[in-house]
Amino acid sequence: MSGGAPAPLRGDLTQGPLLRTLLVFAMPQLVGNVLQSLNGSINAVWVGQLLGEEALAATANANIVMFLLFALVFGFGMAATVRIGQAWGRQDVFAARRALGAALGLTGLIALATTVLGMIFAPQLLDWLATPGASRAEALAYLRVVFIANPMATMMTTIAMGLRGAGDAGTPLRFLILSTVLDVVLNPLLIRGFGPVPPLGIAGSALATVIATSLALAALLAFIYARDLPLRLRGSELGWLKPQRGELRPILGMGLPMGAQMLVISGAGVIMIGLVNREGLIMAAAYGALLQVWNYIGMPAMAIGGAVSAMVAQHIGAAREERVDAIGLAGSLANLLTTGLLIAVLLPFDRPVLELFLGRGSEAVATALHIQTLGIWTYLPFGVTIVLFGSLRAYGVVWSQILVLLISMYLIRYGGYALLYPRFGADALWYSFIASSVMSLVLTLIAYFRGPWRRAMKARLAAEEGLG
């Protein structure tokens, strides 16, 4: 047998031109993110058109609660992505499997606990959000049903993030498409009823999500084992679902602050919903529709940031850190171009798009158009922030990200809101939104170029050059 370096694993992101590799890997994630938003948007159209503005406001309030409860689990999934990416860069498949097994076991337990607690305390959560009384009963019905999907959604997300860490973005996309199609088709059928199934109203929309997520997860698992994908667990490897201390420690060490980061973001969203709700039902419905639209504008940053994180993790594992800055630059430029293009395409057609959710005669359309002209630009600077977060995350630099978010999203955004509200009224929300986005980018650039992690990286590179 001949010696030399082993052949690269399938999904190796350390080979080839950086920008091309990044875009090819990010594209399935971007398509998947767009599909998730499209799924939510189409369902929002069904809810808004079939059940009215109160039901649409109800789903907006319920969905922010779900995101809040999902945040910690998502942090552990991101930690697993980094661990798997670094193992893949080292070409250590068994270490990658152990990381995925530990993440699945941990997130599964957390998902079950949050589901039970969430169903019990759903009324208190909606009261905390100051959900308008006209939509509270529908929000509660929707929330209690959609909680059932939480364990399945958690498992599917953790597996998908693990596969992406191993450079496989195509497999998760296939089953996200399946989930989306099922959810979109089932929504109107269960809302209005068909055949022997009675009309279920807003609870039918939630039940559609439960059914679609469960079937897609079952199909994903069947595919992984039928194709014998490298990250599958068999035999004694299933014991890795019970995390061992050695594997659990790094996942907790990265996942807890990453989850805290998501909680900071979702907590800011909860506060925003509460402040919007206090402006009345029209403002709440307008903001609910805008969230559906703005999800698309934020998709490139999320996809490219995730791709950057996996690429940098693999480069760390492969000891090729000299390309890390080039990955961050390529990701930032790609995000500015794609996000700017989406904004340019959306603005000429924003009225008919918003009318899809709110109805042509709704008073909330004019309110939504006004908010859009002020708030949409925040996605340009904040998108670059998310991309650079991806690089920092691969190095385990997460506490500085939390500090950036706390300062920008709470001190600047809500402090600015409090100062500006007496003069500008509700518009103070959107002016402070812009200020917080710019501040987040400034602080992230400082953390990226001046942080301790960079000195450690330069020391390793210098050592490698000396050995060379």
DALINGI-V626734 format. One record per residue. N is the residue number from 1. RES is the residue in three letters. PHI is phi in whole degrees, -180 to 180 (NA if undefined). OMEGA is omega as a letter, one per 30 degrees, with the letter a starting at -180 (none if undefined). Layout:
# DALINGI-V626734
[[N RES PHI OMEGA] [N RES PHI OMEGA]]
This chain:
# DALINGI-V626734
[[1 MET NA a] [2 SER -78 l] [3 GLY -86 a] [4 GLY 102 a] [5 ALA -70 l] [6 PRO -68 l] [7 ALA -66 a] [8 PRO -60 l] [9 LEU -68 l] [10 ARG -62 a] [11 GLY 93 l] [12 ASP -69 a] [13 LEU -98 a] [14 THR -94 a] [15 GLN -104 l] [16 GLY 84 a] [17 PRO -62 a] [18 LEU -63 a] [19 LEU -63 a] [20 ARG -64 l] [21 THR -60 a] [22 LEU -62 a] [23 LEU -68 l] [24 VAL -63 l] [25 PHE -74 a] [26 ALA -74 a] [27 MET -60 l] [28 PRO -61 l] [29 GLN -66 l] [30 LEU -64 l] [31 VAL -61 l] [32 GLY -63 l] [33 ASN -64 l] [34 VAL -64 l] [35 LEU -62 l] [36 GLN -63 l] [37 SER -68 l] [38 LEU -62 l] [39 ASN -58 l] [40 GLY -64 a] [41 SER -69 l] [42 ILE -63 l] [43 ASN -64 l] [44 ALA -65 l] [45 VAL -62 l] [46 TRP -59 a] [47 VAL -65 a] [48 GLY -65 a] [49 GLN -77 a] [50 LEU -88 a] [51 LEU -121 l] [52 GLY 103 a] [53 GLU -64 a] [54 GLU -63 l] [55 ALA -67 l] [56 LEU -64 l] [57 ALA -62 l] [58 ALA -64 a] [59 THR -67 l] [60 ALA -61 l] [61 ASN -67 a] [62 ALA -68 a] [63 ASN -68 l] [64 ILE -68 l] [65 VAL -66 l] [66 MET -62 l] [67 PHE -65 l] [68 LEU -61 a] [69 LEU -73 a] [70 PHE -83 a] [71 ALA -61 a] [72 LEU -65 l] [73 VAL -60 l] [74 PHE -62 l] [75 GLY -62 l] [76 PHE -67 l] [77 GLY -63 l] [78 MET -65 l] [79 ALA -62 l] [80 ALA -64 l] [81 THR -58 l] [82 VAL -65 a] [83 ARG -61 a] [84 ILE -67 l] [85 GLY -61 l] [86 GLN -66 l] [87 ALA -64 l] [88 TRP -65 l] [89 GLY -62 l] [90 ARG -83 a] [91 GLN 64 l] [92 ASP -109 a] [93 VAL -67 a] [94 PHE -67 l] [95 ALA -65 l] [96 ALA -65 l] [97 ARG -65 l] [98 ARG -61 l] [99 ALA -64 l] [100 LEU -66 l] [101 GLY -61 l] [102 ALA -63 a] [103 ALA -66 l] [104 LEU -64 l] [105 GLY -63 a] [106 LEU -68 a] [107 THR -69 l] [108 GLY -64 l] [109 LEU -64 a] [110 ILE -65 a] [111 ALA -64 l] [112 LEU -63 a] [113 ALA -66 a] [114 THR -68 l] [115 THR -64 a] [116 VAL -63 a] [117 LEU -65 a] [118 GLY -65 l] [119 MET -66 a] [120 ILE -73 a] [121 PHE -103 l] [122 ALA -56 l] [123 PRO -61 a] [124 GLN -67 l] [125 LEU -63 l] [126 LEU -68 l] [127 ASP -64 l] [128 TRP -61 l] [129 LEU -78 a] [130 ALA 57 l] [131 THR -59 a] [132 PRO -55 a] [133 GLY -57 a] [134 ALA -66 a] [135 SER -114 a] [136 ARG -64 a] [137 ALA -62 l] [138 GLU -69 l] [139 ALA -61 a] [140 LEU -67 l] [141 ALA -62 l] [142 TYR -64 a] [143 LEU -64 a] [144 ARG -67 l] [145 VAL -77 a] [146 VAL -68 l] [147 PHE -57 a] [148 ILE -62 a] [149 ALA -77 a] [150 ASN -59 l] [151 PRO -62 l] [152 MET -66 l] [153 ALA -64 l] [154 THR -64 a] [155 MET -64 a] [156 MET -65 l] [157 THR -67 a] [158 THR -64 l] [159 ILE -64 l] [160 ALA -61 l] [161 MET -68 l] [162 GLY -63 l] [163 LEU -62 l] [164 ARG -67 l] [165 GLY -61 l] [166 ALA -89 l] [167 GLY 82 a] [168 ASP -109 l] [169 ALA -97 a] [170 GLY -76 a] [171 THR -62 l] [172 PRO -58 a] [173 LEU -63 a] [174 ARG -55 a] [175 PHE -88 l] [176 LEU -70 l] [177 ILE -60 l] [178 LEU -60 a] [179 SER -61 a] [180 THR -64 a] [181 VAL -61 a] [182 LEU -62 a] [183 ASP -65 a] [184 VAL -65 a] [185 VAL -71 a] [186 LEU -75 a] [187 ASN -55 a] [188 PRO -66 a] [189 LEU -65 a] [190 LEU -82 l] [191 ILE -66 a] [192 ARG -95 a] [193 GLY 87 l] [194 PHE -157 a] [195 GLY 53 a] [196 PRO -80 a] [197 VAL -83 a] [198 PRO -76 l] [199 PRO -61 a] [200 LEU -108 l] [201 GLY 63 a] [202 ILE -67 l] [203 ALA -65 l] [204 GLY -65 l] [205 SER -63 l] [206 ALA -67 a] [207 LEU -65 l] [208 ALA -59 l] [209 THR -65 l] [210 VAL -61 a] [211 ILE -65 a] [212 ALA -62 a] [213 THR -65 a] [214 SER -65 a] [215 LEU -67 a] [216 ALA -67 l] [217 LEU -63 l] [218 ALA -60 l] [219 ALA -67 l] [220 LEU -62 l] [221 LEU -63 l] [222 ALA -61 l] [223 PHE -65 a] [224 ILE -58 a] [225 TYR -80 l] [226 ALA -67 l] [227 ARG -89 a] [228 ASP 52 l] [229 LEU -64 a] [230 PRO -57 a] [231 LEU -88 a] [232 ARG -69 l] [233 LEU -110 l] [234 ARG -133 l] [235 GLY 54 a] [236 SER -66 l] [237 GLU -65 l] [238 LEU -63 l] [239 GLY -64 l] [240 TRP -70 l] [241 LEU -67 l] [242 LYS -96 a] [243 PRO -59 l] [244 GLN -86 a] [245 ARG -57 a] [246 GLY -63 l] [247 GLU -87 a] [248 LEU -71 a] [249 ARG -59 l] [250 PRO -68 l] [251 ILE -68 l] [252 LEU -67 a] [253 GLY -61 l] [254 MET -89 a] [255 GLY -70 a] [256 LEU -62 l] [257 PRO -68 l] [258 MET -66 l] [259 GLY -65 l] [260 ALA -62 l] [261 GLN -61 l] [262 MET -66 l] [263 LEU -66 l] [264 VAL -62 l] [265 ILE -66 a] [266 SER -69 l] [267 GLY -62 l] [268 ALA -63 l] [269 GLY -66 l] [270 VAL -63 l] [271 ILE -62 l] [272 MET -62 l] [273 ILE -60 l] [274 GLY -62 l] [275 LEU -67 l] [276 VAL -65 l] [277 ASN -58 a] [278 ARG -69 l] [279 GLU -87 l] [280 GLY 110 a] [281 LEU -65 a] [282 ILE -62 l] [283 MET -64 a] [284 ALA -63 l] [285 ALA -66 l] [286 ALA -61 a] [287 TYR -68 l] [288 GLY -60 l] [289 ALA -68 a] [290 LEU -64 l] [291 LEU -59 l] [292 GLN -63 a] [293 VAL -71 a] [294 TRP -67 l] [295 ASN -55 l] [296 TYR -67 a] [297 ILE -65 l] [298 GLY -84 a] [299 MET -64 l] [300 PRO -58 a] [301 ALA -62 a] [302 MET -65 a] [303 ALA -68 a] [304 ILE -69 l] [305 GLY -62 l] [306 GLY -64 l] [307 ALA -66 l] [308 VAL -61 a] [309 SER -61 l] [310 ALA -65 a] [311 MET -64 a] [312 VAL -64 l] [313 ALA -60 l] [314 GLN -66 l] [315 HIS -66 l] [316 ILE -63 l] [317 GLY -61 a] [318 ALA -89 a] [319 ALA 58 l] [320 ARG -125 a] [321 GLU -72 l] [322 GLU -65 a] [323 ARG -99 a] [324 VAL -64 a] [325 ASP -63 l] [326 ALA -65 l] [327 ILE -65 l] [328 GLY -62 l] [329 LEU -67 l] [330 ALA -61 l] [331 GLY -65 a] [332 SER -65 l] [333 LEU -66 l] [334 ALA -62 l] [335 ASN -68 l] [336 LEU -61 a] [337 LEU -68 a] [338 THR -71 l] [339 THR -66 l] [340 GLY -61 l] [341 LEU -64 l] [342 LEU -62 l] [343 ILE -63 a] [344 ALA -63 l] [345 VAL -74 a] [346 LEU -73 a] [347 LEU -56 l] [348 PRO -66 a] [349 PHE -121 a] [350 ASP -68 l] [351 ARG -63 l] [352 PRO -62 l] [353 VAL -65 a] [354 LEU -67 l] [355 GLU -68 l] [356 LEU -61 a] [357 PHE -88 a] [358 LEU -103 a] [359 GLY 91 a] [360 ARG -63 a] [361 GLY -93 a] [362 SER -72 l] [363 GLU -65 a] [364 ALA -72 a] [365 VAL -62 a] [366 ALA -61 l] [367 THR -64 a] [368 ALA -64 l] [369 LEU -63 l] [370 HIS -64 l] [371 ILE -62 a] [372 GLN -60 a] [373 THR -63 a] [374 LEU -94 a] [375 GLY -93 a] [376 ILE -68 a] [377 TRP -71 a] [378 THR -63 a] [379 TYR -74 l] [380 LEU -73 l] [381 PRO -68 a] [382 PHE -68 l] [383 GLY -63 l] [384 VAL -64 l] [385 THR -56 a] [386 ILE -64 l] [387 VAL -64 l] [388 LEU -68 l] [389 PHE -57 l] [390 GLY -60 l] [391 SER -65 a] [392 LEU -62 a] [393 ARG -61 a] [394 ALA -64 l] [395 TYR -94 a] [396 GLY 75 l] [397 VAL -88 a] [398 VAL -123 a] [399 TRP -66 l] [400 SER -67 l] [401 GLN -65 l] [402 ILE -62 l] [403 LEU -63 l] [404 VAL -58 a] [405 LEU -69 l] [406 LEU -63 a] [407 ILE -67 a] [408 SER -75 a] [409 MET -83 a] [410 TYR -109 a] [411 LEU -65 a] [412 ILE -76 a] [413 ARG -67 a] [414 TYR -86 l] [415 GLY -66 l] [416 GLY -64 l] [417 TYR -60 a] [418 ALA -62 a] [419 LEU -73 a] [420 LEU -90 a] [421 TYR -60 a] [422 PRO -58 a] [423 ARG -95 a] [424 PHE -108 a] [425 GLY 64 a] [426 ALA -61 l] [427 ASP -62 l] [428 ALA -59 l] [429 LEU -58 a] [430 TRP -84 l] [431 TYR -65 l] [432 SER -70 l] [433 PHE -61 l] [434 ILE -64 a] [435 ALA -61 a] [436 SER -68 l] [437 SER -67 l] [438 VAL -65 l] [439 MET -64 l] [440 SER -62 l] [441 LEU -68 l] [442 VAL -59 a] [443 LEU -67 l] [444 THR -67 l] [445 LEU -61 l] [446 ILE -64 l] [447 ALA -64 a] [448 TYR -73 a] [449 PHE -93 a] [450 ARG -120 a] [451 GLY -75 l] [452 PRO -59 a] [453 TRP -59 a] [454 ARG -69 l] [455 ARG -64 l] [456 ALA -65 l] [457 MET -64 l] [458 LYS -64 l] [459 ALA -64 l] [460 ARG -65 l] [461 LEU -63 l] [462 ALA -64 l] [463 ALA -64 a] [464 GLU -65 l] [465 GLU -65 l] [466 GLY -65 l] [467 LEU -68 a] [468 GLY -67 none]]
